[in-house]
Amino acid sequence: MATTAVTTDALVARLERLPMSRWHVKARVAVGAVTFFDGFDQLMIAYAMPELAHKWHLTSTAGAWVIAAGGIGMLLGSLVGGRLAGRFGRLPVVVGAMVLYSAMSLGMAFSNALALFVVLRFLQGFGLGAEVPVATCYIGEISKAHHRGRFVLMYETIFPIGLLLSSIVSSWVVPHLGYRWLFVVGLLPIVLLPVLLRLPESPRWLASRGRLDAADAALARIERAITASGKPLPPPQPIVTTAEPAPDARFVELFRGAYRRRTLIIGFTWLTTYFVNYGLTSWLPTLYTKAFKMSLSSALHYSIATTLAGVLGCVLVALLIDGLGRRLSIALALLLASALLLLTAGTGTGTAFRMMLWCSGSSLFVFSVTLALYLYSAEVYPTRMRALGVSFGGACGRLGMVLGPLTVGWLLDHGSLRTLFLIFGVVALAGGLIFGAFATETKEKTLEEIAA
């Protein structure tokens, strides 16, 4: 009878030899739709905010707390989702969180009381925060080392596509039909439920729990789907791994040994990146209408240009990250974003058009980092700790999603645009310097090699 270590080695070797196939594309699209709605939700509240502020007579600071409620829910959801995914599996958490998100989004569409709306937004954020990091773990765990960056990030590009479509849909829906219809769209992920329920659980997670027969059965399902599409399976190449213990990962383990530095770097970079990204995108339409007295329709159209630049940045990083490596791609993008944000503070706040140009340039780089961080965070932990580690990074990002909009809201009432962009530029600079100086490179290594 084979030992656990040998059996785990064999499972990893079989996963690493799988060719790209229609099954991978189906899994990537089905699970990636979760990330799509993360992007859609990020701008949905931003584009609804001018109407919400008018409906409930909100100051900029009060509006910031409405936006932040979702971020607080995502922060807590990230931590809870990671722990549940480590114990019960990736797909059950993705499915359950998706149902919660959709139900709360529909409730927000029909809510007429501010307090109820905020509570529902918090719960919607909780579901979204729980599912997105776990979905990323699943995609990473069915990937092989060669070109893993491109495979995972092409899946993650569904996030900025969600942002772009949210911009386009919102720019028409809000002026013509009202903000409620945006939240009705949040019910759409339910149609993916039958596809998600048919996907096999992550073989890597099953093996890490000591459920080797179940891992073998899940992997066999994937292999059958690939061979049925006409692709032959090459023979597995021997891989030696260290067998992982079955007990649940504990939060304190993220801060022990080699993982301490990885966790601190990941947490800090997530925090700084999302502080800048969400602080800008969640407030851009309001910045244009309040600071430059633009019409709502014009403000939404200006915001589309910034989102489009962000989508371009995400595609570029997906194509380049396997060649440049994670460390250089993320650090350089944050430093370039910082330079553009500091230029905005110095020269770009005089007109709406000039601010749109500089913001679009910085978004090209910041959006790319938000995608790359999901990839990198899912690479630097062993399987039994992966969901917890990615979720911790996601929680730090959600903290940035809370602090960024609150900072913008307070400065709109008490400060200036120049101060706002100066703060964003300095925060992005700090994130780029820390990541560039201390991050570990992971390109072209198996997940087991990196974790060793």
Secondary structure, DSSP 8 states (H G I E B T S, - for coil): ---HHHHHHHHHHHHHT----HHHHHHHHHHHHHHHHHHHHHHHHHHHHHHHHHHHT--HHHHHHHHHHHHHHHHHHHHHHHHHHHHH-HHHHHHHHHHHHHHHHHHHHT--SHHHHHHHHHHHHHHHHHHHHHHHHHHHHTS-STTHHHHHHHHHTHHHHHHHHHHHHHHHHHHHH-THHHHHGGGGGGGGHHHHHHS---HHHHHHTT-HHHHHHHHHHHHHHHHHTT----------------S---GGGGGSTHHHHHHHHHHHHHHHHHHHHHHHHTTHHHHHHHHS---HHHHHHHHHHHHHHHHHHHHHHHHHHHHH-HHHHHHHHHHHHHHHHHHHHHHSSSSHHHHHHHHHHHHHHHHHHHHHHHHHHTTSS-HHHHHHHHHHHHHHHHHHHHHHHHHHHHHHHHS-HHHHHHHHHHHHHHHHHHHHHH----TT--HHHHH-
